[in-house]
Amino acid sequence: MKSNNKKRKIEVLVLSDIHLGTYGCHAKELLRYLKSIKPKIIILNGDIIDIWQFSKHFWPKSHMKIIKHLIGWISDKKEIYYIPGNHDELFRKFAHFKMGSFSIENKVVLDLNGEKAWFFHGDVFDVTIKHTKWLAKLGGKGYDLLILINTFVNYLSLLFGRGKVSLSKRIKDSVKSAVKFIDNFEQTAIDLAIDKKYNYVICGHIHQPTHKKVTTEKGCVTYLNSGDWVENLTALEYNMGEWQIYKYADAHYQTQDIHANDLDVDIIDKSSKEIFGQLVSDFNSK
């Protein structure tokens, strides 16, 4: 069968909470998605590399392939903004760093067809992270362990002909404090965006893909969250004045032209090596 290599064009792509370097990261699925699209602007909205959980003993080839693909986009001079989150906060000290079309920023505001879109990760709203970071890190390790257990449970579930389940989602949906935190997070982002007269506010952090327009006494705004690549496998796409949530589970047809060996080859081409080397050199000179 002849392969169809046509890629979908996207004006703005938003990815967050990939958590490269953890067991829960679905890097192979993400790579299939990235290879199926052609974005013009890319917003990496935090927790791309999980430095909190990072271990030199766990860095699969598929995770390196994501880095290589992103570096390839930099070499293609695509407009890329990296907004660090709490799990990759180390990069915040490089805020305003620029190399060609790539930059690191704590927040980004874009003009989209005359409407202003405000992008930031969202951990600034998390009191636990601000005041008891050790507890948040401990929670991160527990979350990673839960994902490992979930993987084993789903293996058995599929073996016996049943569907997949998300233990973490069930826990979050059933614990009142978790539900309240998500509601408070969203409301805070919405209120701030309305005060600042933005049309869109786009966050990550809470792993909850969302797209909703909210009207209050002070005004209205569209709140969006890109979700994650641990539980939901989602992203945000903007085209012709419209936002939509991409769901990997609903769009496997977009990845039919990706060969299996594309996902596991541990090779970084010359241009990617040069760009990666330049990034490291520039960081070290800051």
ChimeraX attribute file (.defattr): number of C-alpha atoms within 10 A of each C-alpha:
attribute: neighborCount
match mode: 1-to-1
recipient: residues
	/A:1	3
	/A:2	5
	/A:3	9
	/A:4	9
	/A:5	12
	/A:6	11
	/A:7	14
	/A:8	11
	/A:9	15
	/A:10	17
	/A:11	15
	/A:12	20
	/A:13	23
	/A:14	25
	/A:15	26
	/A:16	30
	/A:17	31
	/A:18	29
	/A:19	27
	/A:20	27
	/A:21	23
	/A:22	26
	/A:23	18
	/A:24	20
	/A:25	25
	/A:26	20
	/A:27	26
	/A:28	18
	/A:29	17
	/A:30	21
	/A:31	20
	/A:32	22
	/A:33	21
	/A:34	16
	/A:35	17
	/A:36	20
	/A:37	16
	/A:38	17
	/A:39	22
	/A:40	15
	/A:41	18
	/A:42	21
	/A:43	19
	/A:44	25
	/A:45	30
	/A:46	29
	/A:47	26
	/A:48	24
	/A:49	23
	/A:50	22
	/A:51	18
	/A:52	20
	/A:53	19
	/A:54	15
	/A:55	11
	/A:56	6
	/A:57	7
	/A:58	13
	/A:59	14
	/A:60	15
	/A:61	15
	/A:62	22
	/A:63	25
	/A:64	19
	/A:65	21
	/A:66	20
	/A:67	18
	/A:68	21
	/A:69	16
	/A:70	17
	/A:71	22
	/A:72	19
	/A:73	20
	/A:74	20
	/A:75	17
	/A:76	11
	/A:77	15
	/A:78	19
	/A:79	17
	/A:80	22
	/A:81	22
	/A:82	27
	/A:83	26
	/A:84	28
	/A:85	27
	/A:86	25
	/A:87	23
	/A:88	19
	/A:89	18
	/A:90	12
	/A:91	20
	/A:92	17
	/A:93	14
	/A:94	17
	/A:95	15
	/A:96	12
	/A:97	17
	/A:98	14
	/A:99	14
	/A:100	11
	/A:101	15
	/A:102	20
	/A:103	16
	/A:104	21
	/A:105	21
	/A:106	21
	/A:107	16
	/A:108	16
	/A:109	14
	/A:110	13
	/A:111	11
	/A:112	17
	/A:113	8
	/A:114	9
	/A:115	12
	/A:116	15
	/A:117	20
	/A:118	19
	/A:119	25
	/A:120	25
	/A:121	25
	/A:122	22
	/A:123	20
	/A:124	14
	/A:125	16
	/A:126	16
	/A:127	11
	/A:128	14
	/A:129	15
	/A:130	12
	/A:131	10
	/A:132	10
	/A:133	13
	/A:134	11
	/A:135	11
	/A:136	19
	/A:137	17
	/A:138	13
	/A:139	12
	/A:140	16
	/A:141	14
	/A:142	12
	/A:143	14
	/A:144	19
	/A:145	15
	/A:146	16
	/A:147	21
	/A:148	14
	/A:149	13
	/A:150	19
	/A:151	18
	/A:152	11
	/A:153	16
	/A:154	17
	/A:155	14
	/A:156	14
	/A:157	14
	/A:158	12
	/A:159	10
	/A:160	9
	/A:161	8
	/A:162	11
	/A:163	11
	/A:164	14
	/A:165	15
	/A:166	15
	/A:167	17
	/A:168	14
	/A:169	13
	/A:170	10
	/A:171	12
	/A:172	15
	/A:173	12
	/A:174	11
	/A:175	10
	/A:176	10
	/A:177	11
	/A:178	14
	/A:179	14
	/A:180	12
	/A:181	15
	/A:182	15
	/A:183	11
	/A:184	14
	/A:185	19
	/A:186	20
	/A:187	14
	/A:188	13
	/A:189	20
	/A:190	26
	/A:191	19
	/A:192	13
	/A:193	22
	/A:194	21
	/A:195	13
	/A:196	10
	/A:197	17
	/A:198	20
	/A:199	20
	/A:200	25
	/A:201	23
	/A:202	25
	/A:203	29
	/A:204	28
	/A:205	25
	/A:206	21
	/A:207	22
	/A:208	18
	/A:209	20
	/A:210	18
	/A:211	16
	/A:212	11
	/A:213	12
	/A:214	14
	/A:215	13
	/A:216	10
	/A:217	6
	/A:218	9
	/A:219	15
	/A:220	19
	/A:221	23
	/A:222	20
	/A:223	22
	/A:224	25
	/A:225	29
	/A:226	31
	/A:227	28
	/A:228	25
	/A:229	24
	/A:230	20
	/A:231	21
	/A:232	18
	/A:233	24
	/A:234	27
	/A:235	24
	/A:236	24
	/A:237	20
	/A:238	18
	/A:239	14
	/A:240	9
	/A:241	10
	/A:242	8
	/A:243	16
	/A:244	14
	/A:245	18
	/A:246	19
	/A:247	16
	/A:248	19
	/A:249	11
	/A:250	8
	/A:251	11
	/A:252	12
	/A:253	10
	/A:254	17
	/A:255	19
	/A:256	13
	/A:257	15
	/A:258	17
	/A:259	10
	/A:260	10
	/A:261	7
	/A:262	14
	/A:263	19
	/A:264	14
	/A:265	12
	/A:266	13
	/A:267	12
	/A:268	17
	/A:269	9
	/A:270	9
	/A:271	15
	/A:272	20
	/A:273	15
	/A:274	13
	/A:275	17
	/A:276	19
	/A:277	12
	/A:278	13
	/A:279	17
	/A:280	10
	/A:281	11
	/A:282	14
	/A:283	13
	/A:284	8
	/A:285	7
	/A:286	8
